């Protein structure tokens, strides 16, 4: 039995860029909603348990948007239409489009966890459902007070459990239940602004205390190995269909841009460049690690499936994960970068299973799994367990936003005699003589199945890549011509970066709900259309038609729970 076990908990915080790069208006509200629910709660749990070490990975585009919201509240000029409606005094005389936005948005929550437990909110839902059975024209009979109550409840259920326990305003509004006044809605609006405005500072303070390490992801969350080489998808799946385009034009320079932009923005916000990067979707390849080494990235991480596939390429046995998983690795192509691998089983217990358990039972079971890893580790080796998952999307499936589970987990870990929570940089600094595993070759892949099949290979995903490749070729030609001024060129480049995010490709698939597939299909095409217009080119007519035709599962819950 090993004497100790080192545990790295990495919470990945990410939302894609929901802003229209031309108007500045937010198309979807997920950034500010997760900010007041999840980013506040995750900070509060760490603040309450100073003995627990963790990594918090912020994708820079998320921080860009948090800062954008902070500026909106400071200036009073709101560019998120749903948030602006919360603070609208007169809701009796709003336009039809605004009423539709409220109805389309304010029941888009986890029904069993975020609507049913609140009778007043459930009443609003049931009344709407009853009206919907008659005719959409009947929606006009729902009063301004109904809309005020609906907007208030939607924002109340998207507050974090830590906020509910600390805010007399939130507790009072939840107790009141209905007939919310304009002044009460305005107070809630102001609270949201204060919570968002304090977020980055809270995490910076946790990092400065040494309790957490802040890592980053290339700026707009691009699937970097695919930008570098579509053929990398065939490392793990040799028969994977690829886009018609042979490669993404200028992919290497674009990935370098995203990495450098992430390092620079991280240094501006937190005082130093990040020592490590969680590449988008844990997607790695030898070419990407070489690029990371050139940019002085000290560590990166990926999924367990990538490690298993890489070991198989060398002929190594992968039947006993205890023998190979619980240590960092060096890849021959880029030995300067320490590569950590996610324990998929333990990570997925938190992400997908423990929401159904009693919080204390789940926490004790998780710690018991760690103790089993320590007990069964090879003699003379203290195992390193790496748990990586979204720090935002799982909690709406938990009672009380995961409050009791996380509180019990952190309490138990903080007091455990032989489990040490740590961070990659702290581990590498302390264990300078620790033996890294060696990988002669890396099989490119992601945290999902160890492949890139979630982002490339299907008809819709490949078509989306081809549309992006065509837009990038047009971008290159226009910039080379010099006919755009400096500011216009920078605006077009920002729009291009948005289009390169991995999220658009993830959403094409029948494992996602139809409404979400349609929404992100529309957003992706809107972003490409904006790019052509910024380049002063007519958008191709195919961007007017959906990429996905009938894809999407009517009951899908989003197995990986992304971006909503």
MIBA-927532 format. One record per residue (C-alpha): x negated, y negated, z negated. Coordinates in steps of 0.25 Angstrom, whole numbers, plus 5000, padded with zeros to 4 digits. Layout:
<recs>
XYZ...
</recs>
This chain:
<recs>
500050005000499549865004499349764993500049654999500949615011500849485019502149435024502249325035503649265036503849185049505149105051505249065065506048935067506548905081507548845089507448805104507548665109508948625109508748485114509148435128507748375132508448265140509548215130508948265117510248325113510248455106511048565113511148655101511148635086510248755081509048675077509748585067510648695062509448795059508748675053509748655042510048795040508848885042507548795043508048725030508348865023507048925027506248805022507048805009506748955006505248935008505248804999505948894988504949004989503548944989502849074987503349125001502449095013503049095027502849045041503848955048503748945063504348825069504548815084504148665087505348645096506248675083505448565075505548475087507048485086507148475071506348345072507348305083508448325073507748245062507548125072509048135076509448125061508548015059508947935071510447965070510448005084510948145085510648235097511348355092512748345096513248445085512548385074512948245079514448295078514248335063513948185060515048125070516048055062517248065071517548205075518948185080518548115092517348195098517248245112517648385117516248425119515848385105517048465100516648585108515248575103515748585089516548705092515548775100514448745089515048755075515448895075514148945081513649005068513549145062514949175059514849265047513749185040514049045043515549035046516249145038515649115024516248965025517748975025517948825029517048845041517648985044519048905044518548815055518048925063519349005062520148875066519248855078519449005082520948995080520948875089520048935099521149045101522148945106521448855116520148765116521048645118521448675103520048635099520548495100521448505088520248535079520048405072518848315069518948365055518848515060517648475068517048405056517248525047516648615058515448535060515148525045515348675043514448705054513348625049513548675035513448815038512148785046511448725033510448815026510748885013509648805006510448675011511748725006511148754992510448624991511448524998512648474990513148415003513148555010513748624998514848514996515248525011515348675011516248664999517148565005517348645017518148555026518548415029517148365030517048215031516148135040515248095029515048245024514748275039513748165039513048205026512948345032512348285044511348205036510948335028510648405041509748295045508948295032508748445032508248445047507348315044506648385032506448525039505048505045504548435032504948555024504248655032503048565033502948565018503048715017501948725026501048625019501248695006500748825013501948905011502348915025501548915038502148845050501948905063502548865077502948925090502548865104503348735105504648775112504648915109504248975123504049125125502649095128502149235133503149225144502849085148501349135149501749255157503049325160502349455162502049455147503549505146503049635152502049665142503049735133504149755144503349795157504749805165505249665160505849585171505249455173505749315178505549295193504449185190503149255188502749165177503149035169502448925176501348865168501648955156500348945149500348795149501748795143501448885132500148805128501048685128502048745119500948795109500248665109501548585107501948675095500548655089500648505090502048495085501748585073500548505070501348375070502448425061501648515052500248455052499448565059499548665071500248795067499248905065500149005071501249025082502449115082502649115098504049105102504749235100503449295095503149305110501649335112500649385123499149385124499249265133500049185122499049225111497849175120498549045121498849035106497349065104497048945113497948855105497348905091498548975087498149065075499249165074500449205081501549305079502449405087503349525085503049665081503449715094502349645101501349705092501849845094501849825109500449775109499949895101500649985110499849925122498549965115499150105112499250085097500250155089501450065084502250175077501850115063502049965062501449965048500049995055500049885065501149775061500649715048499449625052499049515062498449545075497449485085497649505100496449525108496849415118496949305107496249355094496249215088497749225086498249315075499549385079500649425069501749515071503149515066503749625058504949645067505749735057505549645045505849515053507049575059507649615045507649465041508149425055509249525057509549615046509449555032510549455035511449575032510849605019510949535005509849435004509049494992509249634998508649595011507449515005507149634996507249735008506249645016505249635005505449785004505049805018503849725016503449805004503549935013502649865023501649845012501749985006501550045020500449965025499150035029498150045018497249925016498149825024499049715018500149705029500549575035502049575038502549465048504049425048504549335058505949285062506749165064506849075052508249025057509149115064509349235055509849165043511249135048511549285048511149285033512049245022511649105016510749085028509749195022509549115009509649235000508749325008507649225010507749184996507649324991506549355001505649234998505849264983505449404984504249374993503749264985503649354973503149474979501849534974501349594987502049524998501349395002502049295011501049225020500849165034500049205046499049095044498949115029498749265031497649245042496949145033497049245021496749375028495549335036495049475036496449535038496349635050497149595062497649695071497049695085497849695098497049715111498349665119499649605116500949645122501749515124503049515118503949445107504549465094505849525101505549675104504049635107504449595121504949465129506249535133507049435125506549315134506249375148506649495156508149485158508849425170509249295162507949275155507149295167508049195175507849095164506349105165506449085180507248965178506248915168505048945177505648865189505848745180504448755175503948765189504748635192504248565180502748595184503048545198503648415193502548385183501548415193502148315202501948205192503348135195503848145180503348045171502548085158503848075149504748145159503648255160503648275145505148285144505148385155504048465148504848465135506048515143505248625149504748665135506148685130506448775142505248865139505848905126506049055124507449035118508149015131507649155136508049225123509449185124509649255138510149395133511349475130510849485115511349345113512749285112513349235125513549095119512049075115511549135129512449035136512048925127510548945129510648975144511348845145510248775137509048835145509648795158509948655152508448645148507948685162508948585169508448475160507048515164507348505179508048365176506848315168505948355180506848285189507248405197508648465200508948585191509048715198510548755200510348885193510148805180511648775181512048925179511849015167510649105167511349205158512549265165513449335155512249365146512449355131513149445121514449405115514149455101512649445101512149385088510749345094509949465088508749365087509549245082508949135090509248985091510548985085
</recs>
